[in-house]
Amino acid sequence: MRILLTNDDGIRAPGIVALHKALEGLGELVVIAPETVQSATSHGITYTKPLMTQHVEVTKHMSGVAVDGRPADCVKLAMRALWEERFGVGTEPDLTISGMNSGSNVGINIIYSGTVAAAIESAFLGVPSIAVSLHLDNRDTICYDRAAVIARNVIDRVLENKLESHEVVNINVPTCESPDMPMPTIKVVDMNAAGDLGHYDKRECPYGRTYYWAAGDGMAFSHTAKGSDVEALKEGFVTVTPLNYVLTDTSRMSLWRDRLTS
């Protein structure tokens, strides 16, 4: 199995390095990831400038292609050009794994997330995908290696079942601050549908102009639905949520047909 490994924190981020190590033996890993941090860029792609690429040696055991673009760019470029250049015309990955993100992607953050966007781009192009994120409380005490091992355990469980070509699975690992953290229980849950309570700090630069700095931890929401991904992650479960990129509100199609065609 050939696996495309990408992320949104950048090709040198600790999360992707730890996950690359933990995925050893699952298949042939091909790393194609953003050159710089692209957090919260959602599903943006680049049209107005070239996508510069560079082969980089990240560690003794991990190398890959750094793309001066966004996460969705990395997947699209991999599928439409880089993969065939490496493996031959007509080839594509068997699976895309995006992560491990430094920070959870649950609730509305799923929509903002570059990590999830990379996974969705892959599924849209016909290759099943898994997004992996890690909930953080304190970046200074996080144990990426153990969190990646937990993620690998969940990925193995997911892959015990055949993923369809357009399928996306979103995994979130709870805060991991110990190399001995026990394997958490897996919980399959819905996405919490509520706006976040983030705010902006108003400040003034040295030249007198006013600016605003986004504030908040990204895990405060107007409400948390019982049994949702937000609740389960806060309770220490590994959350698994199947996602769909089709945005049509099928429940209102008949209503709008009646309104506009009668």
N, C-alpha and C positions, 0 to 999 in steps of 0.2 A: 504494500500500500504506500502510495506517495501522498504526503501531507504537506499542504501549504500552511506555514506558520507565519502569522502576522500579528499586528497589535495597533494601538494608537498612542502608546507612551514613547514610541521610538525604539529603534532596533537595539539600542544599548541599555534599555531599561531593565531593572532587576527582575521584573515579573516575567518577561519573555525569556530571559536567560535561565531562570529557575524552571520554567515550564519546559523549555527545550531539553534541559537535563532530565526532567521527570518523564518525558515522553520517549526516552531512549527505548528502543525495541518495539515500539508500536508500528513503525514504518520508516520510510525514508523521508526525513524532514528537510523541507526546502524553505528557507527563511527569506521572505520578501516583505519588508516593513518600512514604515516612515523613517526618514533620516532624523527628524526632530519630533518633539512632543506635539501630538495632534489631538489632545483630549478635548472632548465636547465639540468636535467639528461635525458631528452627526454624519449625514450621508453626502456631504459636499464632494464634488469632483473638480478636477482642474481642466479648464478649456482655454484659458487665456495666456498660458505660458507653457514652455516645454517641461516635461517631467525628467529631470536629471537623475541618473542612477549611478551607483558606485558599489563595487564589491568591497565589503569590509570584514575584517577579522575581529569579531567581538570578544571572544575568549579563545583559549587553546582548543576548545571543543565545539565552538559555534561560529559560523560565518554566514554571510548572506548578502542580499542586495538591499542597499539602502535607497529609498526613493524619496526625492524631494517633493513630496505630495501628501495627500491625505490617505487615511486607511482605505476608503473605497477605491481611490486611485491605485493603491498597491495591488488590490485584488483584481481590478479590471485590467491593469497592465500585465499582471501575471497570467491571467486567463487568455488575453488577446495577443500577447507577444512573447513574454519571457519564458513561459512554460514550453511553448513549441520550439523556441530557439534552443532550449536545453535538451528536451526529450523527443522532439520531432513533431512534424505536422500532424494534427488531429489528436494530440494528447492533451490531457487535462488532469488536475489533481483528483484523487479519489475522495479527499476530505480537506476542508479548511478548518483550522483551529485559530481563533483570534484571542490573544491574551498572553499572559495573565495580566489583566489590568490592575493598576494600583488604585483601588477604589471600587466600590460596588456599582453595579448597573442594574438597579431594580426600580420599579415604579416609573415615573416620568423620565428618569435618567436613561432608560432604555432608548428613548427617542433622541436624546441629546448625544448618546454615546458613539464615539468613533469605533470603539471595539465591536459593538453590536452591528454598526453599519458595515464593517468589513465582512462580518459573517453573513449579513443579509445580502450584500452584493454577490457573494459567492453563491448563495442559494438561488438568487435571481438568475444567475448565469448557469445554473444547473448542477452545481456541486454542493452537496450537503455540508453543513457547517455547524461548529460549536463555538460559542463565545464563552470565555472564562474570565471572571472578575473576582477580586479579593476585597472584602470589606476591611477598611482601615479605621482603627481608633487612634493609634499613635504610630506614625511612620518610623520613628526611631527604634521601636521594639518589634517590628513585624518580622516574622520568620518566613521568608519567601520560599525557601527550599521545602519546608514542611507543608506549607500551603499548596505548593505545586504537586507534591506527592498526593495530597488529598484530592486535588483536582484530577490527577491522573486516575485515581481510583474511581472517581465518578465518571470520567470519560470512558473508562473500560466498561463500566456498567451500562452506559448509554449505547456503546458500540456492540453490546451483546445482541442488540436488535438492529436490523438493517435500517439505515436512514434513507429516506426517499431523496431524490435528486434535488428537490427544492425545499428541503427541510432545514429549519434552524432551531437549535437548542441553546438556551441561555442558562449558564451555570454561574452561581455566585457562592463563593466560599466565605464562611464567617471569619471574623478576626482571628488571626493565628499569631501568637506571640511566644510560642514555645516549640522547640524541636520535638517535644514529646506529646504534642497535642493529640488526643484520641481522634479517630475518624468520626466526624459528626454524622448524624442521621440525615439521610436524603429526604427531601420533601418536594413533591411536585405541586406547584402553586401557580395561581393566576398573577398577572401583573397588577400591581396596585394602581388604580386609576384616580389620581388626585394631583392637584397642582402642588408644587413645592413652596415652602415658606422662606426661600432664600430672599435676601434683601441686598441693598447697595449702600456702602459707606460713601458719604459725600466728603470729598477732600479738595484741597486747593494746591496746585503745583507752585513751584518757586516763581513762575512767571505770571502768577495771578489767575490762571485759567482754572475753572472748576472741572473736576473729573469724578467719576464714580467707580468704585471697586466692588465687584461682586463678592458677597460675604455669605456665610452659612456653610454647614457641613454637607449639604446635599442629601441628607437623610431626614429632613423635617418636612412633613407633608400636611396639607389641610385636613386630611383624615387618612387613617390606615385601616383598610378593609380587613376583617377577620379572615384568616386563612390566606392572605396575600403574600407575595414575595417579600415585601417590606417587613411585615410582622414576623414571618418565619426566619428571615435572616437575622433580625434583632434577637430572636430567641435562640440563636446558635445553630440553626439547621443549615445544611447545604441546600440551596434552592435550585430547582430545575424548572424552567418554563419554556414550553414550545412556543415559538413565535411565527407570525405570518406577516409578510410584507404587503399583502393585498389590502388596500385601505378602503375599498368600497364598503359602505354601510348597507349591507344586503337587507337589513330589517326595514329600511326606508325606501327601497327601490320602488315598490308598488305605489307608495304614497306619492312619490315625485312623478311617476308615470301618470297617475290620475290627475295630478295638479297641472301638468304641462302638456298632456296629449288629449285631454277630454274636451 
